[in-house]
Amino acid sequence: MTLSTRIRLWLIHAIASWCVRRNRFRDIPHRGKPYLERYAISGWLPVGDGRENSDGNRMLPSLYLHCFRDFDRDPAPHNHPWPWAISLILSGSYFEFRLGLGGRWFDRGSFNLISGDTFHRVTELVPEPGEKGVWTLFLCGRKKTKRDQRSGWGFVEGRYIPWRDREVGGVKTSKRAE
């Protein structure tokens, strides 16, 4: 491992530790397995039980450090509750499938631009040696309001389904996420 790689990874882990000490961390599982670690550097942080941990104005963009521990195992493409987002891949790489556009690899140093109407899935992860996942820096706009079209986030299974209304295996998605 080169010195620049060691320094880059040390900085990533230092920022993550700083967020944990500030109680600005959320582990997001999928079906009981690690999926995504979200470290909020600034902005809005939902904590998963209807509460939130915000360090300021929800109208401003939020900046997160993400560690993808697993790819999107749900076969339905999803969107996000933000009108826009930019992801910078800091460590590792991933393959993303976009509805209507196909797929492409995002490697370390590349940017991924995601609109609120982008329906996608991360289908493959390649962490750097010794890392538990793929690290990204994620900047996103304010959370969509109820007045916005397709408010919040949802899935496409032949048609758009808001995440709270979706059932997988007889269980509402909103219950799985809590």
Order of alpha helices (4+ residues) and beta strands (2+ residues): alpha-beta-beta-beta-beta-beta-beta-beta-beta-beta-beta-beta-beta-beta-alpha
